[in-house]
Amino acid sequence: MNFNTKTIHGNQKSDPGTGAVMTPIYQTSTFEQKSVEHHGEFSYARTANPTRTALENALASIENGKFALAFGSGMAAIDAVIRLLKPGDEVIANTNLYGGTYRLFEQIWKSFNIKFHYVNFTNVAELSQLINSKTKLLWLETPTNPLLQIIDISMIVKISKKNHLILAVDNTFATPYLQRPLDLGADIVVHSATKYLGGHSDVVLGAIITSDPEISKKLFFIQNTCGAIAGPMDSFLVLRGIKTLHVRMQRHSENTRKIAEFLQNHNNIEKVYWPGFEEFEGHKIALKQMSDFGGILSFKLKGNIKKINLFLKNLTLFKLAESLGGVESLVGHPATMTHASLSENQRNDLGITENLLRLSVGIEDCDDLIEDLERSIRAID
Ligand SMILES: *Cc1c(COP(=O)(O)O)cnc(C)c1O
C-alpha cells in the first residue's frame, strides 16, 4: 500500500459493532466481559481503548512500524522512552533539541541519576568519543528547531548499531510523509502529534512507534503502568488529522518553498534558513532522507527588536504564537518564546539572535501569505 493510501486506510477497519466507517469516540472507562474465563480485547481503558487502538494502528502504518503507542502529549511519549533506562545509564543527544525535551532530561531525569550528554551530531568523531559502556540511548531530531539543522539518520544508525545502542528520532518536524526513520534503521520514532499529525491546532497528543518487539513490550508496560495515555476524543482528532496528512504536507512544503524563495530575494532579510536551498548546509542529506523540505523556515530580519515588533504587529495572516504544524500560518520569536529559558550567550552560540523569526507556513493561498509578509517587511523601512 502506498503512503497516501496508508494515511486513510492503513491498519484501519470499519467499527465491528456498527459498521461505522470512521472509528467512533469510545468514551468509556470499562468494558463488560463475557465471563470470568473469557475476557475480550478490551477491559479497562487505561490498558486499551478502541479509539486509541485505531489511532495506534494508523500511526504504526504510516511510520512503517510494527507497534505504536499514543500518549497524552509529545512530552509524555518522550518521558516514557526515558523510562526504558536505569539509574547510571547515559544518553547522548544532539545539541539542537526541542526545549521541553532538554528540560525533561535536565530538570527531571538527571536527578534520577541518568546522565545526558549533548554534542553536535554532524560531528561523528565527537559523538563516538562520548560513547562508553554506560551509554544506552542516542536521541536526535531532524530537521531541528528553529534553524533546520539536518542530521544524517543513516550515519547515526551505523554508530548506534555498532555500539548496540537504542536510537530514538523525534520525527515531529518532518512527519512520515517526508521522512521515515524506522526504514533507515532507527529503533524508536517519537512524535508530538500536536503538530502536523493532528494538523489543526486543536489537540495535544504524543506517540511512539517501533518495530522492535522487546522495546514495544517494555513501552506498553510503561504506558499501562504509568498511565500517561491519550484520551479517546484526542485520539479521534489525531486519527482524523492523519487522513489528510499527505495533502496538507504537500501544500505546506509547496508554500514554504515559495516563501523561502521570496524572502531570499528580499533586501531587508539578512538570512533565510530552509533546507531546500542548494547552498544550505544539510541540503544534500535532506535530499537523501526526505521527500521534500517541509513547512518550517526561519529567517533573520535586518533590524533591532523594535523593528521585529513592528513587523510582527503588521502581519495579519501570520499569528504570533507558539506551536507549529497546523493548517494556519504562525510566526514565532524563538529568543523570547521557545528558547527563552536559555541564557543570551547560549542562544547566541546556537545562532538564535533577537532578529530571528520562525514561520510555520500554513496551507492558505500562498499569494496571500507572501502579500502579508511583503507589506509587513515594507512597514519597517
Ligand atoms: C512540540 C514538540 C514536542 C512536545 O510535544 P507536546 O505535544 O507539546 O508535549 C516535542 N518535540 C518536538 C520537536 C516538538 O515540536
The ligand as a Tripos MOL2 file, in Angstrom:
@<TRIPOS>MOLECULE
LIG
   15    15     1     0     0
SMALL
NO_CHARGES

@<TRIPOS>ATOM
      1 C1          6.0580   20.2690   20.4410 C.3       1 LIG1
      2 C2          7.1880   19.3410   20.3920 C.ar      1 LIG1
      3 C3          7.3960   18.3840   21.3970 C.ar      1 LIG1
      4 C4          6.4990   18.2970   22.6250 C.3       1 LIG1
      5 O1          5.2410   17.8350   22.3050 O.3       1 LIG1
      6 P1          3.8910   18.2320   23.1350 P.3       1 LIG1
      7 O2          2.8270   17.5750   22.3670 O.co2     1 LIG1
      8 O3          3.8220   19.7350   23.1430 O.co2     1 LIG1
      9 O4          4.0740   17.6900   24.5130 O.co2     1 LIG1
     10 C5          8.4640   17.5100   21.2640 C.ar      1 LIG1
     11 N1          9.3040   17.5790   20.1970 N.ar      1 LIG1
     12 C6          9.1520   18.4910   19.2280 C.ar      1 LIG1
     13 C7         10.0980   18.5300   18.0970 C.3       1 LIG1
     14 C8          8.0980   19.4060   19.2900 C.ar      1 LIG1
     15 O5          7.9570   20.3310   18.3300 O.3       1 LIG1
@<TRIPOS>BOND
     1     1     2 1
     2     2     3 ar
     3     2    14 ar
     4     3     4 1
     5     3    10 ar
     6     4     5 1
     7     5     6 1
     8     6     7 2
     9     6     8 1
    10     6     9 1
    11    10    11 ar
    12    11    12 ar
    13    12    13 1
    14    12    14 ar
    15    14    15 1
@<TRIPOS>SUBSTRUCTURE
     1 LIG1         1 GROUP 0 **** ****
